Amino acid sequence: MITRSLFTSTIAYTIGNGLPMLASLVLLPFYTEAFDPAEFGMLSLLISLTLFFYHFVNAAMDNYISVHYHFEKDNPQRLKELIGTVLCVQLLAGAIVLLAMIPAGQWVMDLFMGPGSSVYYWSGFMCVVTSVTTSVLRVYQNVQIQEKKPKGFFLTSLASSGLMVLLCLLFLNADPGNIDGPLAGRMLAGLLLAAYVIIRRLPIKTNVAVIKGWFSFSWPLVIMGASTWVIAYITPYILSHYVLASEVGLYSLVLSLMLGLDFFQNGLAASMYPVIFGERVKRGDITSDEKGYHHMFSMINLLVIGISLLVLPVLVYALVRQEEYHTALVWLPLFAVSYAWRGPFSVGYSVALYNKNTRLLMENGLIAMAIQIALI
């Protein structure tokens, strides 16, 4: 049954997940004024690269804790050890990726950005550090979701987005026209929030036994996450080798605008999964209420896609003064259509995740990635 508490928490999680989109809209006029389309495209590629590193740093721990929280929630000691161990794994994975990028960082930058287009120090390094802090914050907010603390989730998102906007603008004004400024602002905001998360969880208790089976659960999801990133973000990287840099910037603008739908869908799913997983732990099977949640997801998702197609062009014309950027809006409907499939996907994803059938998710992700690259 779709209760009032579910409705209010859905609003809190959806708005909380939408705050990064609002932050991007706030920064958009400053970025388009400071950078031409080619420079804006380079900045967007670097920010997208942060999300690529994130999948390896996160090691699917956000998904792991979403499922296993419900098996440990009746044992406060083991639950605290689970959360503490997951946070420590995040930091360890981040350290490993940072060390690996010392010799491989420039090679990775050349692979994605094109030879000589960007250097690992400091642009790439800031992307990796930001991926680590994003992962820590994501795990913390997933815990807030499982604990059914929508207010805390919203306030954390508000602090994160507000701090990012403030610091990005400060660095942008300190060194106008340098794309490293916004990257430094994002990194510093992430470091401050990650420090806050760790302090809030002190003293951190760990017990490796509570994450037994983590690797077999998570490694397919890491590959799936990387393949999902390829599906969503590889196109501008490929285009950068064949078209003008300014056209990549225009494509990246639309991609940035549509990220709001990603945040919205994640927020909607975040409000449903704790209820769905909790009921399955109790009853051991899919319920009629669960089907109602998925129908609600599809209905609201399609409604928001339609509203986005009406609102986003108005916002771009109002916020972006350089007319060259306006030409990118013709691609907006094509991007929007691709988000309609998330309703059916959410059904299969929740079933496979609860049943710990992560290899199925990985296989589907790899197939979709292969089709995407072949079509490009």
KETI-202762 format. One line per field, with one value per residue (C-alpha): residue number from 0; chain; x, z, y. Coordinates in pm, 1 decimal, padded with zeros to 6 digits, always signed. Layout:
# KETI-202762
i = [NUM, ...];
ch = [A, ...];
px = [X, ...];
pz = [Z, ...];
py = [Y, ...];
END
This chain:
# KETI-202762
i = [0, 1, 2, 3, 4, 5, 6, 7, 8, 9, 10, 11, 12, 13, 14, 15, 16, 17, 18, 19, 20, 21, 22, 23, 24, 25, 26, 27, 28, 29, 30, 31, 32, 33, 34, 35, 36, 37, 38, 39, 40, 41, 42, 43, 44, 45, 46, 47, 48, 49, 50, 51, 52, 53, 54, 55, 56, 57, 58, 59, 60, 61, 62, 63, 64, 65, 66, 67, 68, 69, 70, 71, 72, 73, 74, 75, 76, 77, 78, 79, 80, 81, 82, 83, 84, 85, 86, 87, 88, 89, 90, 91, 92, 93, 94, 95, 96, 97, 98, 99, 100, 101, 102, 103, 104, 105, 106, 107, 108, 109, 110, 111, 112, 113, 114, 115, 116, 117, 118, 119, 120, 121, 122, 123, 124, 125, 126, 127, 128, 129, 130, 131, 132, 133, 134, 135, 136, 137, 138, 139, 140, 141, 142, 143, 144, 145, 146, 147, 148, 149, 150, 151, 152, 153, 154, 155, 156, 157, 158, 159, 160, 161, 162, 163, 164, 165, 166, 167, 168, 169, 170, 171, 172, 173, 174, 175, 176, 177, 178, 179, 180, 181, 182, 183, 184, 185, 186, 187, 188, 189, 190, 191, 192, 193, 194, 195, 196, 197, 198, 199, 200, 201, 202, 203, 204, 205, 206, 207, 208, 209, 210, 211, 212, 213, 214, 215, 216, 217, 218, 219, 220, 221, 222, 223, 224, 225, 226, 227, 228, 229, 230, 231, 232, 233, 234, 235, 236, 237, 238, 239, 240, 241, 242, 243, 244, 245, 246, 247, 248, 249, 250, 251, 252, 253, 254, 255, 256, 257, 258, 259, 260, 261, 262, 263, 264, 265, 266, 267, 268, 269, 270, 271, 272, 273, 274, 275, 276, 277, 278, 279, 280, 281, 282, 283, 284, 285, 286, 287, 288, 289, 290, 291, 292, 293, 294, 295, 296, 297, 298, 299, 300, 301, 302, 303, 304, 305, 306, 307, 308, 309, 310, 311, 312, 313, 314, 315, 316, 317, 318, 319, 320, 321, 322, 323, 324, 325, 326, 327, 328, 329, 330, 331, 332, 333, 334, 335, 336, 337, 338, 339, 340, 341, 342, 343, 344, 345, 346, 347, 348, 349, 350, 351, 352, 353, 354, 355, 356, 357, 358, 359, 360, 361, 362, 363, 364, 365, 366, 367, 368, 369, 370, 371, 372, 373, 374, 375];
ch = [A, A, A, A, A, A, A, A, A, A, A, A, A, A, A, A, A, A, A, A, A, A, A, A, A, A, A, A, A, A, A, A, A, A, A, A, A, A, A, A, A, A, A, A, A, A, A, A, A, A, A, A, A, A, A, A, A, A, A, A, A, A, A, A, A, A, A, A, A, A, A, A, A, A, A, A, A, A, A, A, A, A, A, A, A, A, A, A, A, A, A, A, A, A, A, A, A, A, A, A, A, A, A, A, A, A, A, A, A, A, A, A, A, A, A, A, A, A, A, A, A, A, A, A, A, A, A, A, A, A, A, A, A, A, A, A, A, A, A, A, A, A, A, A, A, A, A, A, A, A, A, A, A, A, A, A, A, A, A, A, A, A, A, A, A, A, A, A, A, A, A, A, A, A, A, A, A, A, A, A, A, A, A, A, A, A, A, A, A, A, A, A, A, A, A, A, A, A, A, A, A, A, A, A, A, A, A, A, A, A, A, A, A, A, A, A, A, A, A, A, A, A, A, A, A, A, A, A, A, A, A, A, A, A, A, A, A, A, A, A, A, A, A, A, A, A, A, A, A, A, A, A, A, A, A, A, A, A, A, A, A, A, A, A, A, A, A, A, A, A, A, A, A, A, A, A, A, A, A, A, A, A, A, A, A, A, A, A, A, A, A, A, A, A, A, A, A, A, A, A, A, A, A, A, A, A, A, A, A, A, A, A, A, A, A, A, A, A, A, A, A, A, A, A, A, A, A, A, A, A, A, A, A, A, A, A, A, A, A, A, A, A, A, A, A, A, A, A, A, A, A, A, A, A, A, A, A, A, A, A, A, A, A, A, A, A, A, A, A, A, A, A, A, A, A, A];
px = [+00000.0, +00132.3, +00120.7, +00143.8, +00492.2, +00605.9, +00464.4, +00640.1, +00968.1, +00947.7, +00922.0, +01217.6, +01438.9, +01340.3, +01409.0, +01728.7, +01849.6, +01739.7, +01952.1, +02269.5, +02066.4, +01959.6, +02324.4, +02419.1, +02151.5, +02279.0, +02634.2, +02529.7, +02514.6, +02851.9, +03013.4, +02868.8, +02978.2, +03331.3, +03391.5, +03327.7, +03156.0, +03490.5, +03610.1, +03270.4, +03286.6, +03628.3, +03498.5, +03195.1, +03415.7, +03631.1, +03327.1, +03192.9, +03530.2, +03479.4, +03173.4, +03381.4, +03634.0, +03346.4, +03226.4, +03564.0, +03611.7, +03258.2, +03298.1, +02914.6, +02914.6, +02609.6, +02410.8, +02560.6, +02454.5, +02108.0, +02038.8, +02231.2, +02115.7, +01780.1, +01942.9, +02139.4, +01906.2, +01777.8, +02135.6, +02265.8, +02623.9, +02655.3, +02479.2, +02730.1, +03014.4, +02860.4, +02843.1, +03191.7, +03345.9, +03180.7, +03316.7, +03666.6, +03645.1, +03553.1, +03860.2, +04083.7, +03947.7, +04001.5, +04362.2, +04422.2, +04279.0, +04483.4, +04802.3, +04720.0, +04669.9, +05022.5, +05171.6, +04851.8, +04677.6, +04811.4, +04744.0, +04380.0, +04346.9, +04488.8, +04258.4, +03940.9, +04026.5, +04261.2, +04643.0, +04771.3, +04425.1, +04451.7, +04704.5, +04648.1, +04803.1, +04596.4, +04275.1, +04266.9, +04389.9, +04105.7, +03858.2, +03985.0, +03977.5, +03623.5, +03517.4, +03639.9, +03452.7, +03140.0, +03148.9, +03177.6, +02888.0, +02679.0, +02721.5, +02633.9, +02317.5, +02222.2, +02240.2, +02012.2, +01768.5, +01766.4, +01721.1, +01423.0, +01560.4, +01438.7, +01500.3, +01863.5, +01906.3, +01764.0, +01983.7, +02296.4, +02215.2, +02145.2, +02478.8, +02668.1, +02511.7, +02527.4, +02891.1, +02981.1, +02816.7, +02986.5, +03335.6, +03307.2, +03214.1, +03495.2, +03756.9, +03607.8, +03630.7, +03982.3, +04106.5, +03856.1, +03864.9, +04051.9, +03848.2, +04056.6, +03874.9, +03535.4, +03710.9, +03894.3, +03567.6, +03398.6, +03695.4, +03718.4, +03342.1, +03363.1, +03656.3, +03473.1, +03155.1, +03349.1, +03527.9, +03191.1, +03055.7, +03353.4, +03338.0, +02964.0, +03031.4, +03311.4, +03406.2, +03407.3, +03376.5, +03482.2, +03437.9, +03535.8, +03307.3, +02996.4, +03081.5, +03144.6, +03044.4, +03087.1, +03326.8, +03108.4, +02809.4, +02984.9, +03227.8, +02953.8, +02790.6, +03120.9, +03136.9, +02769.6, +02829.3, +03119.8, +02909.8, +02622.7, +02867.7, +02975.6, +02612.6, +02544.4, +02871.2, +03094.4, +02936.4, +03099.3, +03438.1, +03407.4, +03277.0, +03577.3, +03795.7, +03579.1, +03397.7, +03480.6, +03537.9, +03256.7, +03006.3, +03116.5, +03047.1, +02693.6, +02626.9, +02763.6, +02531.8, +02224.2, +02375.6, +02426.3, +02068.1, +01925.6, +02123.0, +01835.2, +01620.3, +01888.7, +01880.8, +01500.4, +01480.6, +01740.2, +01544.3, +01220.0, +01385.6, +01552.9, +01214.4, +01080.0, +01365.2, +01383.6, +01011.1, +01035.8, +01342.4, +01199.1, +00876.0, +01061.8, +01270.0, +00945.2, +00736.8, +01000.4, +00824.7, +00698.5, +00378.9, +00095.0, +00206.4, +00545.0, +00381.7, +00197.8, +00526.1, +00670.1, +00356.6, +00379.7, +00747.1, +00662.9, +00371.1, +00557.7, +00869.9, +00683.4, +00509.3, +00839.0, +00998.3, +00715.5, +00746.8, +01125.2, +01079.2, +00864.5, +01069.3, +01435.0, +01432.9, +01277.4, +01549.4, +01829.3, +01700.0, +01662.9, +01998.3, +02236.2, +02306.9, +02538.2, +02310.0, +02551.8, +02450.1, +02079.0, +02127.7, +02189.4, +01822.7, +01717.9, +01870.7, +01669.8, +01372.1, +01605.0, +01777.8, +01446.1, +01310.4, +01604.4, +01493.3, +01148.2, +01285.8, +01381.7, +01034.9, +01054.1, +01424.0, +01354.7, +01140.2, +01405.0, +01683.1, +01519.0, +01437.7, +01790.2, +01953.2, +01749.6, +01815.0, +02186.1, +02182.3, +02430.1, +02584.1, +02256.2, +02272.3, +02634.1, +02550.1, +02262.1, +02484.7, +02757.9, +02508.7, +02358.6, +02706.8, +02807.4, +02492.6, +02553.7, +02912.4, +02817.3, +02543.7, +02773.1];
pz = [+00000.0, -00095.3, +00239.5, +00331.9, +00478.6, +00151.1, -00039.1, +00181.1, +00180.9, -00198.4, -00220.3, +00017.9, -00163.6, -00506.4, -00416.8, -00238.3, -00545.7, -00762.7, -00575.4, -00774.8, -01088.3, -00939.7, -00855.2, -01217.9, -01339.3, -01100.4, -01229.7, -01597.5, -01676.4, -01507.0, -01698.1, -02037.7, -01976.1, -01870.1, -02126.0, -02496.6, -02611.6, -02664.9, -02312.0, -02165.3, -02345.0, -02192.7, -01843.7, -01895.5, -02011.3, -01700.2, -01471.1, -01648.9, -01599.3, -01225.2, -01251.5, -01435.1, -01151.9, -00903.7, -01013.0, -00928.8, -00604.1, -00484.9, -00556.7, -00555.6, -00179.3, -00201.0, -00351.1, -00105.3, +00197.8, +00049.6, +00049.0, +00353.3, +00585.7, +00614.6, +00720.3, +01000.9, +01119.2, +01415.5, +01544.4, +01626.6, +01688.3, +01356.0, +01175.1, +01309.2, +01207.7, +00860.8, +00805.5, +00948.4, +00740.7, +00422.2, +00483.7, +00541.4, +00220.8, +00036.5, +00165.7, +00090.7, -00263.8, -00312.3, -00196.3, -00435.6, -00731.8, -00642.3, -00625.9, -00952.1, -01125.7, -01039.1, -01327.4, -01531.5, -01488.3, -01798.3, -02010.9, -01893.5, -01969.2, -02319.1, -02380.6, -02296.5, -02368.4, -02662.8, -02661.5, -02532.2, -02467.3, -02087.9, -01821.7, -01524.7, -01279.9, -01172.6, -01368.6, -01362.9, -01003.6, -00885.7, -01070.6, -00884.2, -00541.7, -00610.5, -00703.5, -00362.9, -00168.6, -00380.7, -00300.3, +00075.1, +00063.5, -00148.2, +00102.3, +00389.1, +00213.4, +00129.5, +00501.1, +00565.0, +00309.5, +00469.1, +00812.1, +00662.2, +00743.5, +00448.4, +00636.3, +00704.4, +00342.5, +00217.0, +00445.8, +00344.2, -00023.0, +00042.9, +00221.9, -00049.7, -00342.1, -00173.7, -00077.1, -00427.9, -00589.4, -00347.7, -00389.0, -00767.9, -00801.9, -00569.6, -00766.7, -01098.4, -00994.5, -00858.9, -01194.7, -01472.4, -01783.0, -01615.4, -01608.8, -01315.4, -01095.9, -01096.7, -01059.9, -00751.7, -00607.3, -00650.9, -00496.1, -00190.4, -00130.2, -00146.1, +00096.2, +00351.1, +00329.2, +00343.4, +00656.7, +00809.2, +00728.1, +00886.5, +01199.4, +01233.4, +01228.4, +01488.8, +01652.6, +01341.2, +01420.9, +01162.1, +01120.2, +00790.3, +00867.6, +00817.0, +00448.4, +00374.4, +00015.2, -00073.2, -00361.3, -00540.1, -00494.8, -00600.7, -00884.8, -01145.4, -01033.9, -01077.3, -01437.1, -01483.9, -01344.4, -01584.3, -01877.8, -01771.6, -01768.0, -02120.7, -02235.3, -02084.4, -02141.2, -02401.8, -02697.8, -02637.1, -02584.4, -02918.8, -03085.4, -02956.8, -03197.9, -03504.1, -03468.5, -03359.0, -02988.3, -02986.6, -03103.5, -02819.5, -02584.5, -02718.7, -02685.2, -02329.8, -02244.4, -02324.7, -02142.4, -01835.4, -01848.9, -01867.5, -01563.1, -01365.6, -01476.9, -01347.2, -01006.0, -01003.5, -01095.9, -00834.8, -00571.1, -00664.4, -00656.4, -00324.6, -00162.8, -00290.2, -00241.1, +00141.1, +00157.2, -00109.7, +00041.8, +00392.8, +00284.4, +00101.4, +00407.9, +00604.4, +00343.4, +00119.4, -00208.5, -00438.4, -00308.0, -00485.4, -00315.6, -00482.2, -00823.7, -00731.4, -00644.8, -00985.9, -01166.5, -00969.4, -01071.2, -01442.2, -01426.1, -01240.3, -01452.0, -01779.7, -01633.9, -01525.9, -01865.8, -02033.9, -01790.2, -01844.9, -02219.8, -02156.4, -01879.1, -01973.0, -02302.0, -02117.4, -01850.9, -02107.4, -02295.2, -01966.6, -01813.8, -02109.7, -02300.4, -02567.9, -02855.8, -02981.3, -02688.4, -02778.3, -03091.5, -02870.0, -02761.7, -03079.6, -02926.4, -02604.4, -02709.6, -02823.5, -02485.7, -02299.5, -02478.4, -02356.5, -01994.6, -02046.1, -02015.7, -01651.3, -01530.3, -01657.1, -01570.7, -01205.4, -01173.5, -01302.2, -01119.6, -00777.2, -00821.9, -00937.4, -00665.9, -00383.8, -00512.4, -00537.3, -00904.1, -00991.7, -01278.2, -01469.2, -01426.1, -01546.2, -01856.1, -01948.3, -01900.4, -02124.0, -02398.6, -02389.4, -02394.9, -02700.6, -02884.9, -02792.7, -02919.2, -03237.8, -03318.1, -03259.2];
py = [+00000.0, +00345.1, +00525.7, +00891.7, +00836.4, +00679.7, +00977.3, +01234.5, +01042.8, +01014.3, +01392.0, +01438.7, +01187.3, +01318.1, +01680.8, +01578.0, +01392.7, +01684.8, +01939.0, +01854.1, +01927.4, +02259.8, +02329.6, +02258.5, +02501.1, +02767.7, +02720.7, +02695.3, +03069.9, +03124.9, +02838.7, +02936.6, +03295.7, +03196.8, +02919.8, +02883.3, +02558.8, +02381.8, +02463.8, +02378.4, +02044.2, +01972.6, +02054.8, +01830.2, +01542.0, +01573.5, +01579.9, +01269.6, +01102.5, +01149.6, +00924.4, +00662.4, +00645.8, +00642.7, +00297.5, +00142.9, +00333.5, +00261.9, -00111.2, -00141.6, -00088.3, +00138.9, -00150.5, -00397.4, -00197.1, -00132.8, -00507.1, -00630.5, -00351.8, -00529.0, -00855.7, -00686.7, -00409.5, -00615.2, -00652.3, -00299.8, -00415.7, -00600.7, -00316.2, -00063.6, -00297.3, -00333.7, +00043.0, +00100.8, -00176.4, -00048.8, +00302.5, +00162.5, -00042.2, +00278.7, +00458.4, +00159.1, +00129.5, +00502.0, +00475.2, +00183.7, +00376.9, +00686.3, +00478.6, +00300.7, +00635.4, +00753.0, +00550.8, +00505.4, +00842.3, +01013.7, +00705.2, +00703.3, +01075.2, +01029.1, +00732.0, +00919.7, +01281.5, +01236.5, +01257.1, +01589.9, +01737.7, +01724.0, +01632.3, +01404.0, +01648.5, +01825.8, +01784.3, +01403.9, +01382.6, +01608.0, +01383.8, +01075.2, +01246.2, +01370.4, +01016.5, +00895.0, +01161.9, +01110.8, +00740.0, +00799.9, +01046.7, +00807.4, +00524.0, +00758.7, +00875.0, +00516.3, +00440.9, +00740.5, +00597.8, +00251.8, +00413.0, +00599.8, +00944.0, +01154.7, +01482.1, +01390.8, +01281.8, +01610.8, +01822.1, +01629.4, +01685.9, +02053.4, +02099.3, +01911.1, +02099.6, +02439.6, +02399.7, +02282.9, +02587.1, +02826.4, +02682.4, +02641.0, +03007.5, +03114.2, +02920.6, +03032.3, +03396.8, +03349.1, +03216.3, +03304.0, +03086.6, +02799.2, +02475.9, +02351.3, +02606.7, +02428.0, +02091.5, +02220.7, +02352.8, +02014.8, +01835.4, +02060.7, +02044.1, +01664.7, +01651.4, +01865.0, +01653.7, +01325.0, +01445.8, +01533.0, +01183.9, +01008.7, +01227.2, +01158.4, +00783.4, +00788.7, +00562.0, +00341.4, -00027.5, -00284.3, -00656.5, -00814.9, -01109.8, -00893.8, -00839.8, -01205.2, -01266.2, -00899.5, -00960.7, -01216.6, -00983.0, -00664.5, -00734.6, -00794.1, -00467.8, -00281.6, -00405.2, -00323.9, +00026.5, +00080.6, -00044.3, +00184.6, +00474.6, +00381.7, +00376.5, +00717.7, +00905.3, +00743.0, +00923.9, +01265.6, +01099.3, +00920.8, +01236.8, +01432.3, +01231.2, +01304.8, +01639.4, +01991.7, +02046.5, +02305.3, +02040.7, +01813.5, +02104.0, +02147.3, +01774.4, +01783.3, +02071.3, +01862.2, +01564.4, +01783.3, +01908.4, +01556.2, +01442.0, +01588.6, +01296.0, +01060.0, +01225.3, +01222.1, +00853.4, +00762.0, +00952.6, +00781.9, +00440.4, +00526.8, +00582.2, +00248.9, +00002.0, +00013.7, -00065.1, -00336.4, -00505.1, -00481.8, -00650.2, -00924.5, -01002.0, -01041.2, -01227.2, -01381.3, -01302.8, -01026.5, -00862.8, -00683.7, -00361.7, -00394.0, -00406.0, -00087.6, +00084.0, -00001.7, +00118.9, +00443.2, +00476.9, +00440.6, +00683.9, +00957.9, +00904.7, +00963.1, +01268.4, +01426.6, +01355.4, +01548.3, +01838.9, +01847.6, +01885.5, +02192.0, +02354.4, +02295.4, +02494.0, +02790.9, +02772.7, +02753.8, +03059.0, +03244.8, +03150.7, +03114.9, +03435.8, +03293.5, +03196.3, +02930.9, +02710.6, +02736.7, +02523.1, +02218.0, +02208.6, +02024.4, +01708.0, +01732.9, +01510.0, +01230.4, +01228.3, +01236.4, +00930.0, +00722.2, +00775.4, +00621.1, +00265.2, +00313.7, +00209.2, -00151.3, -00162.4, -00076.9, -00390.4, -00630.0, -00447.5, -00470.6, -00840.9, -00929.7, -00717.6, -00869.0, -01221.5, -01127.9, -01226.9, -00954.6, -01149.7, -01118.4, -00739.6, -00740.8, -00946.7, -00716.8, -00412.6, -00553.9, -00642.8, -00293.0, -00138.1, -00343.9, -00236.6, +00128.0, +00130.6, -00056.8, +00194.3, +00491.8];
END
